[in-house]
Amino acid sequence: MTNNMFFIANWKMFGDFKSVNSIKKVIKLSKNKKYKKAQIVYCPPYTLIDKFIKLVKNSKIKIGAQNCHFSQNPGPFTGSINADLIKSTGAKYIIIGHS
């Protein structure tokens, strides 16, 4: 059993480039000692992953993706993104089969 807590925020299809800056409040809050053991992961839409990665660069917050295609091999999967492509963005987590 671990004492770590995970807080995973799934942004679904909300937000745009302007709203990404709201994470700065969470970055500030995450520096509080009482959240020392909390693992915070934001899973924005694919189009915002890069922007989020840049904003959380020097914080304890990690970035993930909302889902991924099952195939690791490139192929004719229009609109799909596999785990390797997600990893190449710098994202460290994926919500598999998200709601």
N, C-alpha and C positions, 0 to 999 in steps of 0.2 A: 504494500500500500504506500502511496506517495502522499506527501503533505502539500504538493503543488496543486494549485487551482488553475483551471483554464477558463478564461473568458473569451469566447469566440463570437465576434460580431459579424453577422452576415448582412451586408448592405443590400442584398437582393438587387433590384434594378432601380434603386433610388440614388439620388445624388448626381452631381455633375462636377466639372472641374472646379467650379467656384466653391462648392460645398466641402471639398476635400480638406480645406484648411481648418474645418471644425475639429479635426483630429489633434490639433495643437493643444486643446483643452485636456484631452485624454493623456497626451504625452506629459503634460505638467502634473496631472493627477497621479500618473504611474510612478512618479519620483517619490511619492509619499512612502515612508518606511512601512506603514501597515499593509501595503500592497507588494511587499518585497517578494513573496512567494507566488504571486499571481502571474500567470503567463497570459499575455494579452495578444490576441490574434485578430486582425481585421481582414475580412474577405470581401473586397469590393468587386464590382463588375470588372471584367477583363480590361476594359478601356481605361480604368483608373489605377490598375496595379502599379504601373511605373511611377505615377505621380505619388501614390502612397509610399512606395519604397523610398523615394527621395525624401519625403517628409519625416519618416521615422528612422532614418539612417543612424542617428546617434542616440537612439532610445532603446528601451527594452521591448518595444512593441514589434511584433512580427506580422508579416503579410502572408495571406493565403489566397487561394482561388475558390470559387463557388462550386466548381464541378470540373470533371475532366472526361475526355473520351477514353474508352477502355483500351484502345490500341496504342502501343508505343511506336508502331511503324507508321511512317507517313503514308497517306493514301487519299482516296477520293471521298473524304469526309468533310464536305463543305460546312463551314461554320463551327467545326469541332476543334478543340484544343486538347492535346495530350499532355501527360505529366512532364515530359521532357521540355516542351515549349513553355509550360508554366514555370518550371525550375529555372529556365534560362532568363526569366524576368527578375529572379531574385526571391520569388515567393517560396516559402518554406512549408506551407500547409495546404491541404485541399479538403474541402467538405465533399465527401463522396456521397452521391445519391441524395443531395440536399433536398429539403422540402420545397 
